[in-house]
Amino acid sequence: MLQTLELSTFDEVNLFFDTAADRLGLNDGLKQMLKRPWRELQVQIPVRMDDGQIEVFTGFRVQHNGARGPYKGGVRYHPDADLEEVRALASLMTWKTALVDIPFGGSKGGVQVDPLRLSQGELNRLTRRYTQQIEHLIGPNRDIPAPDMGTNAQTMAWIMDAYGQLHGHSPAAVTGKPVEMGGSLGRESATGRGVALVLEEAAKDAGLDLQGAKIAVQGFGNVGSWAARLMYDSGCRIIAVSGIDGGVFNLDGLDIPKLQDYQRATGGVVGFGGGDGISNSELLESDCDVLVPAAIDNAITAENARHIKARMILEAANHPITPEADRVLSEGGVTILPDVLVNAGGVVVSYFEWTQNIQEFHWDEIRVNEELKKTMLRAYHEVRTRSVNAQISNRQAAFEIGVQRVARAVELRGFV
């Protein structure tokens, strides 16, 4: 009996790349150069734990493509952060930075660890040792880390300090830092704000009135919570929100500011008194106008895609929809706004932070948000125009724009 070969996340992302590359007519050599990471590093990270024992963690840094500028990509701390996942995320960063037209390439880092089981001291030591292991690959003009799943501004402060001890004061070597250490105002909310901005434009084109529109948000971390709050403030009805352990549902709409206060106090959303309990799978299949997967990859598969009722999906997480699910949903008439567009707000404001650090000049938050809006709306309308004119999906259009720009940079550099 034949067995179906299961694709890795990197293989799944490359299916979207292959479609774009074929439509663009790229030759096989150029396709292989664009598909494969330019450099990969795997490191061992010994850490002395609080009990005195030594525990060894595995870390990665993958530099996918640097034709358009220094590599740029987050660092995630997660038990499942293996090389295949980091490769996939690095490639998505390549197409994302090109799509929003900022002068970066794509990279990603990861450490196989559950950050919730480590103390602050252990996380500090882990981060510093990881930085020491990859410091020869990173830097303001080489590769610029940023926060991702399981990391935050404090993590970036540790990376900046560890790198600075070896290379001197270098705030531009990392983004997503605390404002007190050269971080940018507006960076914390940037990814969620980008999600809300894309929704606003997409709703106009779809004829969807956002006043009272039913929104379900899977994932209430930095991205999901900010997106939910900004959508709530603009008049949307957030009917469901979930975290790792489950979620909360209220058809009349959740009080997002109170839910944020509850999460800060308890560490989750389960048990919030303003609604009923709901599982993550139930949230995905809830009767909503817009679904925002903002948690993990591959959350929507061919199995549950057939039960999704939303008419629009905004991919706030990286690669939350499998290729087969993407096909099922598209054939069902669901409008999907892809991750390389929707969650690009974070890397856009990371670019602003990098430029501020290099110029040694600080922008106010109004300017940051205005520049973010201009960048996100320009990218959205470029995707929308190509999608309509070529009669292809938004995802295909976004990948084609990104791949075309990177391919052109590779050719101009004389690599092929």
Secondary structure as UniProt FT lines:
FT   HELIX           9..24
FT   HELIX           28..35
FT   STRAND          39..48
FT   TURN            50..51
FT   STRAND          54..65
FT   TURN            67..68
FT   STRAND          71..77
FT   TURN            79..80
FT   HELIX           83..99
FT   TURN            100..101
FT   STRAND          106..111
FT   HELIX           115..117
FT   HELIX           120..134
FT   TURN            135..137
FT   TURN            140..142
FT   STRAND          143..147
FT   TURN            149..150
FT   HELIX           153..167
FT   HELIX           171..173
FT   HELIX           179..181
FT   TURN            185..186
FT   HELIX           187..206
FT   TURN            211..212
FT   STRAND          214..218
FT   HELIX           222..233
FT   TURN            234..235
FT   STRAND          237..243
FT   TURN            244..245
FT   STRAND          246..249
FT   TURN            251..252
FT   HELIX           256..266
FT   TURN            270..271
FT   TURN            273..274
FT   STRAND          276..278
FT   HELIX           280..284
FT   STRAND          290..293
FT   TURN            297..298
FT   HELIX           302..305
FT   TURN            306..307
FT   STRAND          312..314
FT   HELIX           323..331
FT   TURN            332..333
FT   STRAND          335..337
FT   HELIX           339..342
FT   TURN            343..344
FT   HELIX           345..359
FT   HELIX           365..390
FT   HELIX           394..413
//
